[in-house]
Structure formats: C-alpha cells, structure tokens
Amino acid sequence: MPPFALAIFLGAFLLFQVQPMIGKYILPWFGGSPGVWTTCLLFFQVLLLFGYGYVHLVSTYLRPRTQAWLQAALLALAAAFLPVIPEDSLRPTGDGTPVLQILLVLGLTVGVPYLVLSTTGPLMQRWFSLSHPERSPYRLYSLSNVGSLLALLSYPVVVEPFLTRREQALVWSAGLVAFALVAVRCAWAIRDIAPAPASEPTPAPTPRASLPRGTPLLWVALPAIASVLLGATTNQLSQDIAVIPFLWVLPLALYLLSFILCFDHPRWYHRGWFAGLLVVGCSLVLYLLHAETDAPLALQVAGYTGTLFIAAMVCHGELYRLRPEPARLTSFYLLMSAGGALGGLCVAVIAPALLDRYAELQMGLWLLSYLLGILALQDRSRPLVMGTAIGLAIALVGVPALDLSWGDRWHEILAVYQFTAERLYLEQWPVVAAGLIAALVCLLPLRRAERGTWRARQGAFVMLLSLAFGVLLIIQVRKADEDAVALSRNFYGTLQVREILAEDPSGHHYSLVHGRITHGLQFRSAAQGLWPTTYYGESSGIGLALKHLDRPEGQRHVGLVGLGTGTLAAYGRAGDRLRIYEINPEVEHIARAHFSYLAETPAEVAVVLGDARLTLERELATGHPQAFDLLALDAFSSDAIPVHLLTLEAMDTYLKHLAPGGVIAVHTSNRYLDLQPVVEGLARRLDLKVLTITDDDSEFWWIYGTTWMLLAREKEVLEKDELYERMRAPSERVDAVPLWTDERASLLRILR
C-alpha cells in the first residue's frame, strides 16, 4: 500500500497546489475579476472529468501491463511541458471573450500536466484494488483529499509569502518529477497482474450493488450542486473583498474537507444533524444576502463558508451512501466528476449568460433543499425530517438574534422577530399562519408514530420547507430590484442602475451599483446634472488635487482608471483632455445610456477599453507615454481591489506616464482593508512624496466620506495648506506590511 498511498497523496497535493499558483499568474491579465477564478475552477473540473473518463476506459478495455506502459508515456509527455510558467505571448490584447482566453492560456500552460495528475486518484485506486482485492480502495480517496487540502492550506500560509511565482513554478515542476518516479513504481507493481478470464463467472453482487432507481442521476446531481455552491460562495466573497488566493482557498478547502470526512467513514455524516444545520445555514444566508454590507466581515466569511461546508457535507455524505461496489468504482468517479464539471460550467459560463445578477448561491441551496425532500421521501428517512424540523426551530430563534447586540435584553427578541419578518418581506401573516399549520400537520405523526414508523406526510414537511425557502428567495430578489432601471451581468461582475427619490425633484437621481457598492450617482435635473457627487466631491482628495493642480484650466491632461458613471468628467473644461481606462464594456454602455457626464462635459473624453495596466504597458512599449498631469486610480469592484494595480511594477508604469509636476491619486476607501500602508510602502521605495486626504464631514448626503492618497515626485506639488488641513497621519503599520510586487502581495496583514 505505501507506494500507492504516496502516489495518490503526492498527486493530489500537486493537483491542488497548481490551481492557486497558476490562477495568481494570470489574474492580472484579466483585470483581477472574480470570474478568473471561477473560470479556472471550470477548467480544472473539466480536465478532472477527462482524466476520470480516461481511467474508466483504460481500466475497462486495456490489460494492466498496457495500462502501466501508457501511463508512463503520459508522465513523460507531462514532463515536456515543465516548467508551468505562462508565456508573455499569451497575454490578452483586450479583444475576445475572457472565458475562452483563460481556458486557452490554462490549456497551453498546465493542460497536459494537470490532465495526467487528474488520473492519479482513480487509477491508483483501481490498481490497488487489482493488487489487493480483499481491501477497500475508498479510504485512499479520502487520503487523496487530505493531500489536496494540505496543498490548499499551505499555499497562502507557506508558499505564497515566501516564494516568488517563478520559484513556486520551479518547485512544483520538481514535485511533478518526483511524483512520476513514484507512479512508475506503482505501474511496475501491477505489470504482471493478469486480467480476469472472459469465462470466469461473475461474482455474486454485494448488497451495495443493488442500488435504488435513479442512483446514477444522483451521482451527477449531488456533486453538481456542491460544485455550484463552491463557485457561488467564492464569487460572493471575492466581489466584496479581493480576488486573492486566500479567499479562493478557504471555500475550496472546506469543500475538500467534506470529501475527506464523508469518504473516510460513515460516522462523520449524520443525516439528521446535517439536515438541521443546513436549514440554519440557509436561513443565515438569507439574512446575510439582505443585510449586505451591514453585516460584519467575520460574520459574512463565517456564514457563507460555514453554510458551504454544511451543504457539501450533505451532498458528499449522501453521495457516499450511494457508492457502488469497487467493481463500478471508475464509473462512479466518472459520473461524480461530470457533476462537478457541470456545476463549474453553470457558474462560469451559463449563469453569466442567462442571469443579470449573482443568484447561483440561492439557486444551489434551494435545489439542495428540494433534493433533500426527494431523498426523505425515497428513503423514508425520519432523521431527515426530524433534523429539518429542529433546524427550523433553531433558525427561528438564532437568526433574528443576530440583530441583537451582546448588551441588549433578551425580552427584546420579540421586536427583533417583527423587524426580521419585515426585512424578509413576510408581512402577510395569513400566509405565514397557513404555512405553520401545514408544517404542524406534517410533523404531528412524528410524535404519535412508533419508532421506525414512516408516513408520507412526514416527508412532505421537508418538501414544504423547500417550497417556503424558494418563495422567500423570490420575494427577496423582487424586492431588491424594485427601484432598478437596468440590470446586467458579465464576466466582470454585476451592474445595477437604480432610480432613487423619483418623487422629489431636487433629490431625484440615478445611481450605479457594482456588486453591492455605489459607484457613482447623478441628479436627473439639468441644473444639478454636472454636480460632482459621491467619491468625487470638491472637498475630496481627488477634488482638491484637481483644484491645486499647477496647470491652467483647459490645458489639463487627466487619466482615470475605472469609469463608473464618469463623474470625474464634471471637472472638465474646454480644452481639457480626459482619458479613461475601463475593462468592462458594459460599464461604458451604462455610463453613456443612463448618465450624461461624458456627453455634457466640455472636455475631450476618450474611453479606452481593456485592463488599464496592460494598456498602459502597451502604450509605453509602442512609444506613447501619456504625460498625465493627474492619474487617478479608482478601479475597485464593490469593496474588492485589483491587487495588480497596486504593486511596485504597476506604480513604476504609472510614473512613466506622469508629466513633470504630475500627481497620482489612489482611492483607498475600503471597509475591510487598510490600503494606506501599502501605498506608503510603494511611495517609500520609489522616493515619492505622499499625503493621505480624508473627507468625512460633508454636509451634503450626495457626498460620501472618502480616503484618497496623493503621490508626487516633487514635494512642492503637495505643499498646499488646504491639503494639509485634511491630511491623515502616516500609517503605523507601514513597516509591518511587506512591499507589494507582482511576485508577492498578501492581504492578510492589512485586514481591518
């Protein structure tokens, strides 16, 4: 067993170590979007499916000796693609579909090595069952997931902080060579095992061979739902914090942990317990989706990832209950991987094409609740019914209590119930009463029936709860979109134009929401149409920088990374030039269709589509430095930040586009991350002068509190009394935060 166990462990470790590594390599090429990682997940899941399909075919039709020689040849082919470092020639040029471009880059870089590694788990388990027919191979699958989990956990803690991207790729390549040697040793061990003669009678099936009807469909459906929830949870976290390996690793690690526990031993998964926890988790997700940015960061991370883990335990626990006998192992893994790939396809491709908002998380949880009802009816499972009933009782008490501070009196919980009911839009008490009565009718038999007795209406309770959950989700989505004028979604995220205060002529305005954060607003009246609003008020850092820019009005050349509504154009004067870099073409469409800043400004405006950093680098390479008097960086998606725009190499590029006496303005307002020490560290390394300007005391509701950081080569450019009046003290954390570069950048030390 040791050679097989070592090969499986090492192969799984390399399989999941390469995922965040290659993702970090290509993330800056595609604007730092959450869609990069979901597309990477799709690629890895599809290759896993191909790998499992290969194993199923060769183990079915080829002799063991032939399998051994073929696998050795594939290992040699994989070695020819080392090291796995993307070529610069693969960088996108700004045209084309990002999903297809990412799949192409991954295929040409890690496609063959990853495909070969993906065959390790099922092939080695099959070989082990041939050489040790008396022993079960399923615990080796658990060992495989242990290797995967260790790879994921070690990446943000050990690998990313201490190794550059190139060093990571070289170490990984050496690991692949070591794995190949162990795999060849396993192939040598099974080379002389003879296949079963064709005339040999088929052994009597074990009890596990007699599977319920529809089981192969469940082999696909259960992992598909778990895969959808994995991608959806990652999207939910990434859109508001940052697209970084840590936030990819956490959901994926919990997803793998559920595999480890469920396939190690049946004792880890208890239907009743996890059914109840799933109800609590779904209720918590409902609360968090409505609370949005009002919920603390820790509660969001714990709530979303905890619910993912519970849901994955349910999916994979039920999947393990339906496992076949070892003779059907490869077909089981093949269908299971098909489900995983289908889930990844839904999140990365189908959902952005069909939906105008992120809804995969809600849909995945609802489908799982429905499937749980089907299993309760099919298996006549009293634990599932009792678990969901107890979970509902806990959710009714626990979730409203989230709105209570630790110091509040518990008798106030009745008021919290009312408040929560209103927030979930269930004011129609007759509907609630009817649902509770129906639930009681379903649950009464549980008390009267003898132990082990089953009645169909008990299972109907789970179906009823699933139906209620679906209705809640629909009501919540409809209420959230009541004031929406336009909704859109693509690879780069979700956009919503909202109409606010339509009944008030002086306050009537449109606002643009990206993710869950307002990215600009404009009044609808002509008199107020060119007022600078939100983060761009006259007292903000960017407003003051433009005011004190040592250039005559009408001769200013301003660059902006991130278009939003185009509010900065409100400062434009005849003769000024404004060059805006925007990666998302849908943002430009909305800015021109629903807002008028770009159309009404007297300045000359040019919108350049594509990732700002790549575009600026290409402009330098072709001999076209822009000589900006002011370059403003404001390309955040919700509260998430594109890390590649704040590295040493990026700042050096900006400086080459800056005119003498020019200023770089960085918008660092963020609820979760303290970016001040990052920018101050860059300024220190590049010998730049820096001021942090805060604007939190505006008397107007349409001017938001902001933090902008102004950088310049010349000290006198920033020596203005009005700037010093709003200056924030330098950060005390600057020495504790390592310099951000393309090779190393970690957000763990700047979390608030």
C-alpha positions in Angstrom: 0.0 0.0 0.0 2.8 2.6 0.7 3.7 3.3 -3.0 0.0 3.7 -4.0 -0.7 5.9 -0.9 2.3 8.0 -1.6 1.5 8.4 -5.3 -2.1 9.3 -4.5 -1.1 11.8 -1.8 1.6 13.5 -3.8 -0.5 13.6 -7.0 -3.4 15.2 -5.1 -1.1 17.7 -3.5 0.4 18.8 -6.8 -3.1 18.9 -8.4 -4.4 21.5 -6.0 -1.2 23.4 -5.4 -1.0 24.4 -9.1 -4.5 25.8 -9.0 -3.9 29.0 -6.9 -0.4 29.2 -8.3 -1.5 29.5 -12.0 -4.5 31.5 -11.0 -2.3 34.1 -9.4 -0.1 34.2 -12.6 -3.0 35.0 -14.9 -5.2 37.1 -12.6 -3.5 40.4 -13.5 -4.1 39.6 -17.2 -7.8 39.7 -16.9 -8.4 42.7 -14.6 -8.4 40.8 -11.3 -12.0 39.8 -11.8 -13.7 37.1 -9.6 -14.6 35.4 -13.0 -10.9 34.5 -13.4 -11.1 32.0 -10.5 -14.5 30.6 -11.4 -13.2 30.0 -15.0 -10.1 28.4 -13.6 -12.3 26.1 -11.5 -14.3 25.2 -14.6 -11.1 24.3 -16.4 -9.8 22.1 -13.6 -13.1 20.3 -13.2 -13.4 19.6 -16.9 -9.9 18.2 -17.0 -10.7 16.1 -14.0 -13.7 14.7 -15.9 -11.4 13.9 -18.9 -8.9 12.3 -16.5 -11.6 10.1 -14.9 -13.0 9.2 -18.3 -9.6 8.1 -19.4 -9.2 5.9 -16.3 -12.6 4.4 -16.9 -11.8 3.5 -20.5 -8.3 2.1 -19.9 -9.3 0.1 -16.9 -12.2 -1.4 -18.8 -10.5 -2.2 -22.1 -6.8 -2.5 -21.5 -4.7 -5.1 -19.7 -2.8 -4.0 -16.6 0.6 -4.2 -18.4 -0.7 -1.9 -21.2 -2.1 0.5 -18.7 1.3 0.7 -17.0 3.1 1.5 -20.2 0.6 4.0 -21.3 0.7 5.8 -18.0 4.5 6.0 -18.1 4.3 7.5 -21.6 1.8 10.2 -20.4 4.1 11.1 -17.5 6.9 11.6 -19.9 4.7 13.8 -22.0 3.7 15.9 -19.0 7.4 16.5 -18.1 7.9 18.0 -21.5 5.6 21.0 -20.5 7.7 21.9 -17.5 8.1 24.5 -16.0 4.4 25.6 -15.9 5.0 29.3 -16.5 2.6 31.2 -18.9 4.4 32.8 -21.8 4.0 36.6 -22.2 2.8 36.0 -25.7 -0.4 34.6 -24.2 -1.4 37.9 -22.6 -4.8 39.1 -23.8 -4.8 42.1 -26.2 -8.2 43.4 -25.0 -10.3 41.7 -27.7 -12.1 38.4 -27.5 -14.0 36.6 -24.8 -12.2 36.4 -21.4 -13.5 32.9 -20.5 -12.2 31.4 -23.8 -8.9 33.3 -23.4 -8.4 32.0 -19.9 -9.2 28.4 -21.0 -6.7 28.8 -23.8 -3.9 30.1 -21.5 -4.5 27.3 -19.0 -4.7 24.6 -21.7 -1.4 25.6 -23.2 0.4 26.0 -19.9 -0.8 23.4 -17.4 -3.3 21.4 -19.5 -1.2 18.2 -20.1 0.4 18.0 -16.6 -2.9 18.6 -14.9 -4.7 16.1 -17.1 -2.1 13.4 -16.2 -2.3 14.3 -12.5 -6.1 14.1 -12.6 -5.9 10.4 -13.5 -3.9 9.6 -10.3 -6.7 9.1 -7.8 -9.0 6.7 -9.6 -6.2 4.9 -11.5 -4.1 4.2 -8.4 -7.2 3.1 -6.5 -8.1 0.8 -9.4 -4.6 -0.6 -9.5 -4.6 -1.0 -5.7 -7.9 -3.0 -5.9 -6.3 -5.3 -8.5 -3.2 -6.0 -6.4 -5.2 -6.1 -3.1 -8.7 -7.4 -4.0 -9.5 -8.1 -0.4 -9.2 -4.4 0.7 -11.5 -1.4 0.1 -9.9 1.4 -2.0 -12.3 4.1 -0.8 -10.1 5.3 2.1 -7.4 6.0 -0.5 -9.9 8.6 -1.9 -10.0 10.2 1.5 -6.2 10.3 1.5 -6.3 11.9 -1.9 -8.4 14.7 -0.5 -6.1 15.1 2.6 -3.3 15.8 0.1 -5.5 18.3 -1.7 -6.5 20.0 1.5 -2.9 20.3 2.7 -1.9 21.8 -0.7 -4.6 24.5 -0.4 -3.9 25.4 3.2 -0.2 25.6 2.7 -0.4 27.9 -0.3 -1.4 31.2 1.4 0.5 30.5 4.6 3.8 28.9 3.4 4.1 29.1 -0.3 2.8 32.5 -1.3 4.5 34.6 1.4 8.0 33.0 0.9 8.3 32.1 -2.7 8.0 34.2 -5.8 5.7 33.0 -8.6 8.7 31.7 -10.6 10.1 29.9 -7.7 6.7 28.3 -7.0 6.5 27.1 -10.6 10.0 25.6 -10.4 9.4 23.8 -7.1 6.1 22.5 -8.4 7.8 21.1 -11.5 10.4 19.3 -9.4 7.5 17.8 -7.4 5.9 16.5 -10.6 9.1 14.7 -11.5 9.2 13.1 -8.0 5.6 12.0 -8.5 6.4 10.5 -11.8 9.0 8.3 -10.3 6.6 7.0 -7.6 3.8 6.5 -10.2 6.2 4.4 -12.3 7.0 2.3 -9.2 3.2 1.6 -8.9 2.9 0.7 -12.5 5.8 -1.7 -12.1 3.9 -3.4 -9.3 0.8 -4.2 -11.3 2.5 -5.0 -14.6 2.2 -8.8 -14.2 -1.3 -9.0 -12.8 -3.4 -11.0 -15.2 -6.8 -9.7 -16.2 -9.8 -11.9 -15.3 -10.5 -14.6 -17.9 -13.6 -14.0 -20.0 -15.1 -17.3 -19.0 -14.8 -16.6 -15.3 -18.2 -16.4 -13.7 -19.4 -13.1 -12.4 -19.2 -13.0 -8.6 -22.4 -12.5 -6.7 -23.1 -8.9 -6.1 -22.7 -7.4 -2.7 -25.7 -5.7 -1.1 -24.2 -2.4 -2.2 -24.6 -3.5 -5.8 -28.3 -3.3 -5.5 -28.7 0.5 -5.7 -32.0 2.5 -5.7 -33.5 3.7 -9.0 -32.1 6.9 -10.2 -28.8 6.5 -8.3 -26.6 7.3 -11.4 -28.5 10.5 -11.7 -27.8 11.4 -8.1 -24.1 10.6 -8.7 -24.2 13.6 -11.1 -26.7 15.9 -9.3 -25.2 15.8 -5.8 -21.7 16.8 -6.8 -23.1 19.3 -9.3 -24.9 21.2 -6.6 -21.9 21.1 -4.3 -19.8 22.5 -7.2 -22.3 25.3 -7.9 -22.2 26.3 -4.2 -18.4 26.3 -4.2 -18.2 28.7 -7.2 -21.1 30.8 -5.9 -19.6 31.2 -2.4 -16.2 32.1 -3.9 -17.9 34.8 -6.1 -19.8 36.1 -3.0 -16.6 36.5 -1.0 -14.4 37.8 -3.9 -16.7 40.5 -5.1 -16.6 42.4 -1.8 -13.0 41.9 -0.5 -10.5 40.9 -3.1 -9.7 38.2 -5.7 -6.8 36.6 -3.9 -5.7 33.0 -3.3 -6.7 33.1 0.4 -10.4 33.7 -0.5 -10.2 31.0 -3.2 -8.5 28.5 -0.9 -10.9 28.8 2.1 -14.1 27.7 0.3 -12.2 25.0 -1.7 -10.5 23.7 1.5 -13.9 23.3 3.3 -15.3 21.7 0.1 -12.4 19.1 0.2 -12.7 18.6 3.9 -16.3 17.4 3.4 -15.0 14.9 0.9 -12.3 13.7 3.4 -14.8 13.2 6.2 -17.6 11.7 4.2 -15.3 9.2 2.3 -13.2 8.3 5.4 -16.0 6.7 7.5 -19.8 6.9 7.7 -19.6 8.1 11.3 -18.7 11.7 10.2 -22.0 12.3 8.4 -25.3 12.0 10.3 -28.4 12.8 8.2 -30.4 14.4 11.0 -27.7 16.7 12.3 -26.6 18.0 9.0 -30.2 18.4 7.7 -30.9 20.6 10.7 -27.6 22.6 10.2 -28.5 23.0 6.5 -31.8 24.7 7.5 -29.9 27.0 9.9 -27.3 27.8 7.2 -29.9 28.6 4.5 -31.6 31.0 7.0 -28.3 32.6 7.8 -27.6 33.1 4.0 -31.0 34.7 3.6 -30.1 37.1 6.4 -26.6 37.9 5.0 -27.9 38.5 1.5 -30.4 41.0 2.8 -28.0 42.7 5.3 -25.4 43.0 2.6 -22.6 45.4 3.8 -24.3 46.0 7.1 -23.1 42.5 8.3 -19.6 42.3 9.8 -16.9 40.9 7.7 -16.3 38.0 10.1 -19.9 37.1 10.1 -20.1 37.1 6.3 -17.0 34.9 5.9 -18.1 32.5 8.6 -21.7 32.4 7.4 -21.1 31.8 3.7 -18.2 29.4 4.1 -19.9 27.6 7.0 -23.0 27.1 5.0 -20.9 25.8 2.1 -19.3 23.2 4.3 -22.6 22.0 5.7 -24.1 21.8 2.2 -21.1 20.0 0.9 -21.3 17.5 3.8 -24.9 16.8 2.9 -24.1 16.4 -0.8 -21.0 14.2 -0.3 -22.5 12.3 2.6 -25.5 11.3 0.6 -23.1 10.5 -2.3 -21.1 8.2 -0.1 -24.3 6.4 1.0 -25.0 5.7 -2.7 -21.4 4.5 -3.5 -21.3 1.3 -5.6 -19.1 -1.8 -5.1 -15.4 -1.4 -6.1 -16.0 -3.1 -9.5 -18.0 0.0 -10.5 -15.6 2.5 -8.9 -14.4 4.1 -12.2 -17.9 4.7 -13.5 -18.9 6.2 -10.1 -15.9 8.6 -10.2 -16.6 9.4 -13.8 -20.2 10.5 -13.2 -19.2 12.3 -10.0 -16.6 14.3 -11.9 -19.2 15.0 -14.6 -21.4 16.6 -11.9 -18.5 18.7 -10.7 -17.8 19.9 -14.2 -21.4 20.6 -14.8 -21.6 22.8 -11.7 -18.5 24.7 -12.7 -20.0 25.3 -16.2 -23.1 26.6 -14.6 -21.3 29.2 -12.5 -18.6 30.3 -15.0 -20.5 30.2 -18.3 -24.2 29.6 -18.1 -25.1 31.9 -15.2 -23.4 35.0 -16.6 -25.0 34.4 -20.0 -28.6 33.9 -18.6 -28.8 35.8 -15.3 -28.4 39.6 -14.7 -27.4 39.1 -11.1 -25.5 36.7 -8.8 -28.1 34.1 -8.0 -26.3 30.8 -8.1 -25.9 30.6 -4.3 -29.6 30.9 -3.7 -30.5 28.5 -6.5 -27.9 26.0 -5.4 -29.2 26.0 -1.8 -32.8 25.7 -3.0 -32.0 22.8 -5.3 -30.3 21.0 -2.4 -33.2 21.6 -0.1 -35.5 20.1 -2.8 -33.2 17.2 -3.3 -33.2 16.6 0.4 -37.0 16.3 0.3 -36.8 13.8 -2.5 -34.3 11.7 -0.5 -36.5 11.9 2.6 -39.5 10.5 0.6 -37.5 8.0 -1.3 -35.6 6.6 1.7 -38.5 7.2 4.2 -35.9 8.9 6.4 -37.2 10.0 9.8 -33.8 11.6 10.7 -34.0 13.9 7.7 -37.5 15.1 8.8 -36.6 15.5 12.4 -33.4 17.3 11.6 -35.1 19.8 9.4 -37.8 20.4 12.0 -35.2 21.0 14.7 -33.1 23.2 12.4 -36.1 25.3 11.6 -36.8 25.9 15.3 -33.2 26.9 15.9 -33.2 29.2 12.9 -36.4 31.0 14.1 -34.6 31.8 17.3 -31.0 32.2 16.3 -31.1 34.3 13.1 -33.3 37.1 14.5 -30.9 37.2 17.5 -28.1 38.3 15.1 -29.7 41.7 15.2 -29.2 41.9 18.9 -26.1 43.3 20.4 -24.5 41.5 23.3 -25.7 44.1 25.7 -29.4 44.1 24.7 -32.0 42.5 26.9 -33.4 39.2 25.6 -37.0 40.3 26.1 -36.5 42.5 23.1 -36.2 39.5 20.8 -39.9 39.7 20.0 -39.3 43.1 18.5 -36.4 41.6 16.5 -38.7 38.9 15.2 -41.0 41.5 13.8 -38.1 43.5 12.3 -36.6 40.4 10.7 -40.0 39.4 9.3 -40.4 42.8 7.7 -36.9 42.7 6.2 -37.7 39.3 4.7 -41.0 40.7 3.3 -43.4 38.3 5.0 -45.9 40.8 6.3 -48.8 38.8 5.1 -49.5 37.0 8.3 -52.2 34.7 6.9 -49.6 33.1 4.6 -47.3 32.6 7.5 -50.0 31.1 9.6 -51.1 28.7 6.9 -47.5 27.5 6.4 -47.1 26.9 10.2 -50.4 24.9 10.3 -49.3 22.8 7.3 -45.9 22.2 9.0 -47.6 21.0 12.2 -49.9 18.7 10.3 -46.9 17.1 8.7 -45.0 16.8 11.9 -47.7 15.5 14.3 -47.2 11.9 13.1 -43.6 12.0 14.3 -44.8 12.1 17.9 -47.6 9.6 17.7 -45.9 7.0 15.5 -44.0 4.1 16.9 -40.2 4.2 16.5 -39.3 3.4 12.9 -42.9 4.1 11.6 -43.0 6.2 8.4 -45.8 8.2 7.0 -45.6 10.0 3.6 -46.7 13.4 5.0 -43.6 13.4 7.2 -41.5 13.7 4.1 -43.9 16.3 2.8 -42.7 18.6 5.6 -39.2 18.8 4.0 -40.8 19.5 0.6 -43.0 22.2 2.2 -39.9 23.8 3.8 -38.1 23.7 0.5 -41.1 25.4 -1.2 -41.2 28.1 1.5 -37.4 28.7 1.1 -37.9 29.2 -2.7 -40.7 31.6 -2.1 -38.6 33.7 0.3 -35.8 33.9 -2.2 -38.1 35.0 -5.0 -39.7 37.7 -2.8 -36.3 38.9 -1.6 -35.0 39.2 -5.2 -38.1 41.0 -6.4 -37.9 43.5 -3.5 -34.2 44.1 -4.1 -34.9 45.1 -7.7 -37.9 47.3 -7.1 -36.0 50.5 -7.9 -33.8 49.0 -10.6 -33.8 50.8 -14.0 -31.2 48.4 -15.6 -29.5 45.2 -14.6 -26.6 43.5 -16.3 -24.0 40.8 -15.6 -21.0 39.6 -17.4 -17.5 38.2 -16.7 -16.5 41.2 -14.7 -19.5 41.3 -12.3 -23.0 42.6 -11.8 -24.1 46.2 -12.5 -27.4 47.8 -11.5 -28.8 51.3 -12.2 -31.2 52.4 -9.5 -33.7 55.2 -9.6 -33.9 56.9 -6.2 -36.2 59.6 -4.8 -38.2 59.8 -8.0 -41.0 61.8 -6.2 -38.5 64.5 -5.1 -37.4 66.8 -8.0 -34.4 68.1 -6.0 -33.2 64.7 -4.9 -34.2 62.5 -7.9 -31.2 60.7 -9.2 -29.8 57.5 -10.8 -27.1 55.5 -9.1 -24.7 52.9 -10.4 -24.2 49.9 -8.1 -21.3 47.5 -8.9 -21.6 44.4 -6.7 -23.0 45.9 -3.5 -21.3 49.3 -3.6 -22.5 52.5 -5.2 -20.0 53.6 -8.0 -21.5 57.0 -8.6 -24.8 58.9 -8.9 -26.1 61.7 -11.0 -29.1 64.0 -10.4 -31.7 64.0 -13.1 -32.4 67.7 -13.1 -30.5 69.8 -15.7 -29.4 72.3 -13.0 -27.7 69.5 -10.9 -26.6 67.3 -13.7 -22.9 68.2 -13.6 -22.5 68.3 -9.9 -19.6 66.1 -8.8 -21.0 63.6 -6.3 -20.2 60.5 -4.2 -16.4 60.0 -4.0 -15.5 62.9 -6.2 -16.7 66.0 -4.2 -14.8 69.2 -4.3 -13.5 68.6 -0.7 -12.4 65.0 -1.6 -8.7 64.2 -2.2 -9.3 64.0 -6.0 -11.3 67.2 -6.0 -8.6 69.1 -4.1 -5.8 67.6 -6.3 -7.6 68.9 -9.4 -8.2 72.3 -7.7 -4.5 72.7 -6.8 -3.1 71.2 -10.0 -0.4 73.6 -11.3 -1.9 73.8 -14.8 -4.2 76.4 -16.4 -7.8 75.2 -16.8 -8.3 74.0 -20.3 -4.8 72.5 -20.6 -5.1 69.6 -18.1 -4.5 66.0 -19.2 -6.2 63.7 -16.7 -6.1 59.9 -16.7 -8.7 57.8 -14.8 -8.5 54.0 -14.2 -12.1 52.9 -13.7 -15.0 54.7 -15.4 -18.0 54.2 -13.1 -20.6 56.8 -14.1 -17.9 59.2 -15.5 -18.4 61.6 -12.6 -14.8 63.0 -12.8 -15.8 64.5 -16.2 -17.8 67.1 -14.2 -14.5 68.8 -13.6 -13.6 69.0 -17.3 -13.3 72.4 -19.0 -13.0 73.2 -22.7 -9.5 72.2 -23.9 -9.0 69.6 -21.1 -8.4 66.0 -22.0 -9.8 63.1 -20.0 -8.5 59.6 -20.9 -10.4 56.8 -19.1 -9.4 53.2 -18.9 -12.2 50.7 -18.3 -12.0 46.9 -18.6 -15.8 46.3 -18.6 -17.5 47.3 -21.9 -20.9 47.1 -20.1 -19.8 50.0 -17.8 -19.2 52.3 -20.7 -22.6 51.3 -22.2 -24.4 52.2 -18.9 -22.4 55.4 -18.4 -23.5 56.6 -21.8 -27.1 55.3 -21.8 -28.2 56.2 -18.2 -25.8 59.0 -17.2 -24.8 62.2 -19.0 -21.4 63.2 -17.5 -19.5 62.0 -20.6 -21.9 63.7 -23.0 -22.2 67.0 -21.2 -18.6 67.8 -20.2 -16.9 70.3 -22.4 -13.6 68.4 -22.1 -12.4 66.0 -24.7 -13.1 62.4 -23.4 -11.6 59.2 -24.6 -12.7 55.8 -23.2 -10.1 53.0 -23.7 -11.4 49.5 -23.2 -9.2 46.9 -21.7 -7.2 46.3 -18.5 -5.7 49.6 -17.5 -2.3 48.3 -16.6 -1.8 46.1 -19.7 -3.0 49.0 -21.8 -0.6 51.5 -20.2 2.3 49.0 -20.6 1.4 48.6 -24.3 1.3 52.4 -24.7 4.8 52.6 -23.3 6.1 49.7 -25.4 4.8 51.5 -28.6 6.4 54.8 -27.6 3.2 56.6 -26.5 3.6 57.8 -22.9 0.5 59.9 -22.0 2.2 62.6 -19.8 -0.7 62.8 -17.4 -1.0 65.8 -15.1 -3.2 63.7 -12.9 -3.7 59.9 -12.9 -6.5 58.7 -10.7 -6.8 55.0 -9.7 -10.4 54.0 -8.8 -11.0 50.6 -10.3 -12.5 48.7 -7.4 -15.3 46.3 -7.9 -17.6 46.7 -4.9 -15.1 46.7 -2.0 -12.8 44.2 -3.8 -9.5 45.6 -5.1 -7.5 44.5 -8.2 -4.2 43.8 -6.4 -2.2 44.0 -9.7 -2.9 47.7 -9.9 -1.2 48.5 -6.6 2.2 46.7 -7.0 5.7 48.1 -7.4 5.7 47.3 -11.1 2.3 48.9 -11.6 3.4 52.1 -9.8 6.5 52.3 -11.9 4.4 52.1 -15.1 2.2 54.9 -13.8 5.2 57.1 -13.1 6.4 56.7 -16.7 3.1 58.1 -17.9 3.2 61.1 -15.5 4.2 64.6 -16.6 6.7 66.7 -14.6 4.8 68.1 -11.6 2.1 65.4 -12.0 0.1 63.7 -9.3 -1.1 60.1 -8.8 -4.3 59.9 -6.8 -5.2 56.5 -5.3 -8.7 55.9 -4.0 -8.2 53.8 -0.8 -11.7 53.9 0.8 -12.4 50.4 2.0 -14.4 48.9 4.8 -12.3 45.7 5.1 -8.8 46.6 4.0 -6.3 49.2 5.2 -4.5 50.2 2.0 -2.7 53.2 3.4 0.5 51.2 4.5 0.6 49.5 1.1 0.6 52.8 -0.8 3.0 54.4 1.7 5.4 51.5 1.3 5.4 51.9 -2.5 6.0 55.7 -2.1 8.9 55.0 0.2 10.5 52.5 -2.2 10.1 54.9 -5.2 11.1 58.0 -3.3 7.7 59.7 -3.7 6.0 62.3 -1.5 2.6 61.1 -0.2 -0.4 62.6 1.5 -3.5 60.8 2.8 -6.6 63.0 2.5 -9.8 62.2 4.3 -13.2 63.8 3.7 -15.7 62.5 6.2 -17.6 65.7 7.2 -19.6 66.8 4.2 -23.0 68.4 5.0 -24.4 67.0 1.7 -25.8 63.5 1.6 -24.7 63.0 -2.0 -21.0 63.5 -1.0 -19.6 60.3 0.5 -16.8 60.1 3.1 -13.6 59.1 1.2 -9.9 58.5 1.6 -7.6 59.4 -1.3 -3.8 59.2 -1.3 -1.9 61.7 -3.4 1.7 60.8 -4.6 4.1 63.1 -6.5 7.8 63.2 -7.2 8.2 66.8 -6.2 7.5 67.8 -2.6 6.2 71.3 -3.5 3.4 69.8 -5.6 1.7 68.6 -2.4 2.6 71.5 -0.2 -0.8 73.2 -0.1 -2.4 74.4 3.1 -5.8 73.0 2.1 -4.3 69.6 1.5 -2.6 69.7 4.9 -5.8 70.6 6.7 -7.4 67.3 5.6 -4.2 65.2 5.9 -4.3 62.0 7.9 -1.3 60.9 9.9 1.1 58.3 8.3 0.2 54.7 9.0 1.9 53.0 11.9 1.7 49.6 10.0 3.8 50.6 7.0 6.9 48.7 8.4 4.8 45.6 9.1 3.3 45.3 5.6 5.7 43.8 3.1 6.2 45.7 -0.2 3.6 44.6 -2.8 5.1 43.3 -6.0 3.8 41.2 -8.9 5.6 38.3 -7.3 4.4 38.8 -3.7 1.3 40.6 -2.4 -0.7 39.4 0.6 -3.9 41.0 2.1 -3.8 39.1 5.4 -1.7 41.8 7.1 -3.9 44.7 6.0 -7.3 43.4 7.1 -9.0 45.8 9.4 
